[in-house]
Amino acid sequence: MFNPRGSITVITGPMFSGKTAELIRLCERARIARRKVVLIRPALDDRTEPETVRSRFGVAFPARPVPNSSSIEAVVTETRADVVAIEEAQFFDAGLVEVAERLADRDRAVIVNGLNRDFLGRPFGPLPDLLAIADEILMLSAICMVCGEGASRTQRLVDGRPASASDPLVVIGGMGDERYEARCRKHHEIG
């Protein structure tokens, strides 16, 4: 469980590892404890209605969409939140790291989730720096869709084959014949 004040918790792992469900669970716990919670999401993530974060398991929590990291502090001030949850951190700019630090320094509990690696297996967006400054890290794993063992990576497939390094880095929710799978180190491939 995250520290009640002045902390940064990062929930990370591949797709299908339960990151969003865990973020929502922590938000609900904070709300039960009578904490003022705001859940921030990147506006570019249009997979669900803008004012909701929903896990693959169907659990949901009200959210505030923002266009970039510099918009987060205004929402926190407006809502007077003392717990700030941030969904899909990999889609935010590098300024998210400084925002998280400032909020934690102002006695906010900051809970961030996101993919730690892109589909090529490389560190993704601001997550490496957030992991470096985190007070607590929850590293989740999924199940490899090839062998059924633990999975630590996200595989993007295009027309049933591994995406190539020249494909776009960010594809929200997949486009056309693209899809994602959790994969272990052995079965993760680059086309």
Backbone hydrogen bonds in HBPLUS format (Angstrom, degrees):
<---DONOR---> <-ACCEPTOR-->    atom                        ^
c    i                          cat <-CA-CA->   ^        H-A-AA   ^      H-
h    n   atom  resd res      DA  || num        DHA   H-A  angle D-A-AA Bond
n    s   type  num  typ     dist DA aas  dist angle  dist       angle   num
A0007-SER N   A0108-ARG O   3.25 MM 101  6.69 149.4  2.35 132.9 139.2     1
A0110-VAL N   A0007-SER O   2.82 MM 103  5.97 171.0  1.83 152.1 155.1     2
A0135-ASP N   A0008-ILE O   2.75 MM 127  5.31 152.8  1.82 144.4 153.8     3
A0136-GLU N   A0008-ILE O   3.23 MM 128  6.63 148.3  2.34 152.0 153.3     4
A0009-THR N   A0110-VAL O   2.76 MM 101  6.16 161.0  1.79 161.0 167.7     5
A0112-VAL N   A0009-THR O   2.80 MM 103  6.16 166.6  1.82 164.7 168.0     6
A0010-VAL N   A0136-GLU O   2.93 MM 126  6.38 158.2  1.98 152.8 158.0     7
A0138-LEU N   A0010-VAL O   2.78 MM 128  6.16 165.2  1.80 161.3 165.0     8
A0011-ILE N   A0112-VAL O   2.72 MM 101  6.10 162.7  1.75 161.4 167.6     9
A0114-GLY N   A0011-ILE O   3.10 MM 103  6.65 140.7  2.26 159.0 170.1    10
A0012-THR N   A0138-LEU O   2.93 MM 126  6.27 165.3  1.95 157.9 161.1    11
A0140-LEU N   A0012-THR O   2.75 MM 128  6.00 174.4  1.75 166.8 164.9    12
A0022-GLU N   A0018-GLY O   3.00 MM   4  6.15 155.6  2.06 148.8 155.2    13
A0023-LEU N   A0019-LYS O   2.94 MM   4  6.20 155.6  2.00 147.7 154.8    14
A0024-ILE N   A0020-THR O   2.91 MM   4  6.14 166.2  1.93 155.9 158.8    15
A0025-ARG N   A0021-ALA O   2.93 MM   4  6.10 153.7  2.00 142.1 150.1    16
A0026-LEU N   A0022-GLU O   2.99 MM   4  6.25 158.2  2.04 150.2 154.7    17
A0027-CYS N   A0023-LEU O   2.96 MM   4  6.26 150.9  2.05 146.4 155.2    18
A0028-GLU N   A0024-ILE O   2.87 MM   4  6.13 160.4  1.91 155.4 159.9    19
A0029-ARG N   A0025-ARG O   3.00 MM   4  6.26 157.8  2.05 147.4 153.5    20
A0030-ALA N   A0026-LEU O   3.00 MM   4  6.19 158.2  2.05 144.9 150.5    21
A0031-ARG N   A0027-CYS O   2.92 MM   4  6.17 155.3  1.98 148.1 155.3    22
A0032-ILE N   A0028-GLU O   2.87 MM   4  6.12 156.9  1.92 151.7 157.7    23
A0033-ALA N   A0029-ARG O   3.00 MM   4  6.24 143.3  2.14 140.9 151.1    24
A0035-ARG N   A0030-ALA O   2.93 MM   5  5.30 158.4  1.98 150.8 150.3    25
A0034-ARG N   A0031-ARG O   2.92 MM   3  4.99 149.7  2.01 110.2 112.9    26
A0082-ASP N   A0036-LYS O   2.89 MM  46  5.51 147.4  1.99 138.3 146.1    27
A0083-VAL N   A0036-LYS O   3.05 MM  47  6.15 149.7  2.14 162.3 158.1    28
A0038-VAL N   A0083-VAL O   3.02 MM  45  6.46 154.3  2.08 162.7 170.6    29
A0085-ALA N   A0038-VAL O   2.90 MM  47  6.20 168.9  1.91 159.1 162.4    30
A0064-ARG N   A0039-LEU O   2.77 MM  25  6.20 149.7  1.86 157.1 167.5    31
A0040-ILE N   A0085-ALA O   2.71 MM  45  6.02 170.6  1.72 160.6 160.4    32
A0087-GLU N   A0040-ILE O   2.85 MM  47  6.13 171.6  1.86 168.6 168.4    33
A0041-ARG N   A0064-ARG O   3.05 MM  23  6.07 157.2  2.11 136.4 136.3    34
A0066-VAL N   A0041-ARG O   2.92 MM  25  6.29 149.9  2.01 163.6 173.4    35
A0045-ASP N   A0042-PRO O   3.13 MM   3  5.72 160.9  2.17 116.7 122.3    36
A0043-ALA N   A0066-VAL O   2.77 MM  23  5.07 156.4  1.83 140.9 137.9    37
A0052-THR N   A0049-GLU O   3.22 MM   3  5.74 146.6  2.33 130.6 127.8    38
A0063-ALA N   A0051-GLU O   2.95 MM  12  4.68 162.4  1.98 108.5 109.0    39
A0053-VAL N   A0061-PHE O   2.94 MM   8  5.45 163.6  1.97 159.4 164.7    40
A0061-PHE N   A0053-VAL O   2.95 MM   8  5.45 140.5  2.11 147.4 159.1    41
A0055-SER N   A0059-VAL O   2.83 MM   4  5.46 161.7  1.87 160.5 166.0    42
A0058-GLY N   A0055-SER O   2.98 MM   3  5.26 163.1  2.01 109.8 114.6    43
A0071-SER N   A0068-ASN O   3.18 MM   3  5.76 161.6  2.22 114.6 120.3    44
A0072-ILE N   A0069-SER O   3.14 MM   3  5.50 163.1  2.17 114.0 119.1    45
A0075-VAL N   A0072-ILE O   3.04 MM   3  5.32 120.1  2.41 104.9 119.3    46
A0076-VAL N   A0072-ILE O   3.02 MM   4  6.36 156.7  2.08 154.3 161.6    47
A0077-THR N   A0073-GLU O   2.91 MM   4  6.11 159.6  1.95 148.3 153.5    48
A0078-GLU N   A0074-ALA O   2.90 MM   4  6.05 163.4  1.93 146.9 151.8    49
A0079-THR N   A0075-VAL O   2.93 MM   4  6.07 159.2  1.98 149.9 154.7    50
A0080-ARG N   A0076-VAL O   2.86 MM   4  5.67 121.8  2.20 137.1 151.6    51
A0080-ARG N   A0077-THR O   3.27 MM   3  4.99 139.0  2.45  92.3 103.8    52
A0109-ALA N   A0082-ASP O   2.97 MM  27  6.32 165.7  1.99 155.6 155.1    53
A0084-VAL N   A0109-ALA O   2.77 MM  25  6.12 162.9  1.80 160.0 166.0    54
A0111-ILE N   A0084-VAL O   2.84 MM  27  6.18 161.3  1.87 148.2 153.4    55
A0086-ILE N   A0111-ILE O   2.72 MM  25  6.19 152.5  1.80 158.1 164.9    56
A0113-ASN N   A0086-ILE O   2.89 MM  27  6.33 157.7  1.94 174.6 173.9    57
A0091-PHE N   A0088-GLU O   3.03 MM   3  5.94 167.1  2.04 128.3 131.9    58
A0089-ALA N   A0113-ASN O   2.78 MM  24  5.90 177.7  1.79 156.5 155.8    59
A0092-PHE N   A0089-ALA O   2.99 MM   3  5.40 166.7  2.01 117.3 121.6    60
A0096-LEU N   A0093-ASP O   3.15 MM   3  6.07 171.6  2.16 125.8 128.1    61
A0097-VAL N   A0094-ALA O   3.29 MM   3  6.19 158.0  2.34 125.0 126.9    62
A0099-VAL N   A0095-GLY O   3.10 MM   4  6.38 160.5  2.14 153.6 159.7    63
A0100-ALA N   A0096-LEU O   2.90 MM   4  6.06 164.5  1.92 151.2 154.7    64
A0101-GLU N   A0097-VAL O   3.06 MM   4  6.30 158.6  2.11 146.9 152.9    65
A0102-ARG N   A0098-GLU O   2.90 MM   4  6.13 164.9  1.92 152.7 156.3    66
A0103-LEU N   A0099-VAL O   2.95 MM   4  6.17 164.6  1.98 155.5 159.6    67
A0104-ALA N   A0100-ALA O   2.98 MM   4  6.14 163.6  2.01 150.3 154.8    68
A0105-ASP N   A0101-GLU O   2.86 MM   4  6.04 154.4  1.92 149.3 157.2    69
A0106-ARG N   A0102-ARG O   3.05 MM   4  6.27 123.5  2.38 135.7 149.8    70
A0106-ARG N   A0103-LEU O   3.05 MM   3  5.03 138.3  2.23  95.6 107.9    71
A0108-ARG N   A0103-LEU O   2.99 MM   5  5.35 151.1  2.07 144.8 144.6    72
A0107-ASP N   A0104-ALA O   3.06 MM   3  5.16 138.2  2.24 117.6 114.4    73
A0124-PHE N   A0116-ASN O   3.17 MM   8  5.50 143.3  2.31 120.5 121.8    74
A0118-ASP N   A0122-ARG O   2.77 MM   4  5.50 151.1  1.85 153.9 162.1    75
A0121-GLY N   A0118-ASP O   2.92 MM   3  5.34 163.5  1.94 116.6 121.7    76
A0127-LEU N   A0124-PHE O   3.18 MM   3  5.97 146.1  2.30 144.0 145.9    77
A0130-LEU N   A0126-PRO O   2.98 MM   4  6.21 154.9  2.04 154.9 163.0    78
A0131-LEU N   A0127-LEU O   2.83 MM   4  6.00 159.2  1.87 159.8 164.4    79
A0132-ALA N   A0128-PRO O   3.12 MM   4  6.36 144.8  2.25 137.3 146.6    80
A0133-ILE N   A0129-ASP O   3.24 MM   4  6.54 138.3  2.42 141.1 150.4    81
A0133-ILE N   A0130-LEU O   3.23 MM   3  5.33 131.4  2.48  97.1 109.0    82
A0134-ALA N   A0130-LEU O   3.02 MM   4  5.95 118.3  2.41 143.3 158.4    83
A0142-ALA N   A0151-ALA O   2.99 MM   9  4.82 166.4  2.01 138.2 142.0    84
A0151-ALA N   A0142-ALA O   2.80 MM   9  4.82 155.7  1.85 124.5 124.0    85
A0144-CYS N   A0149-GLU O   2.72 MM   5  5.41 171.6  1.72 166.0 168.7    86
A0148-GLY N   A0144-CYS O   2.95 MM   4  4.84 142.3  2.10 126.6 136.2    87
A0145-MET N   A0182-ALA O   2.98 MM  37  5.99 161.5  2.02 159.6 154.2    88
A0153-ARG N   A0183-ARG O   3.04 MM  30  5.25 152.4  2.12 165.1 167.8    89
A0183-ARG N   A0153-ARG O   2.92 MM  30  5.25 163.2  1.95 140.4 142.7    90
A0155-GLN N   A0181-GLU O   2.69 MM  26  5.04 177.6  1.69 165.5 165.3    91
A0181-GLU N   A0155-GLN O   2.84 MM  26  5.04 147.2  1.94 142.8 152.1    92
A0163-ALA N   A0156-ARG O   2.86 MM   7  5.57 159.9  1.90 151.2 147.3    93
A0157-LEU N   A0179-ARG O   2.74 MM  22  5.30 170.0  1.75 164.7 166.5    94
A0179-ARG N   A0157-LEU O   2.95 MM  22  5.30 148.3  2.05 141.8 149.8    95
A0158-VAL N   A0161-ARG O   2.70 MM   3  5.31 159.7  1.74 159.5 160.1    96
A0161-ARG N   A0158-VAL O   3.03 MM   3  5.31 167.8  2.04 114.3 117.8    97
A0159-ASP N   A0177-ASP O   3.29 MM  18  5.33 155.2  2.36 120.4 127.5    98
A0191-GLY N   A0163-ALA O   2.74 MM  28  5.08 164.7  1.76 134.4 130.9    99
A0167-ASP N   A0164-SER O   3.04 MM   3  5.50 165.7  2.06 115.5 120.1   100
A0178-GLU N   A0175-MET O   3.09 MM   3  5.49 151.8  2.17 124.2 132.9   101
A0188-HIS N   A0184-CYS O   3.00 MM   4  6.01 119.3  2.38 151.6 166.4   102
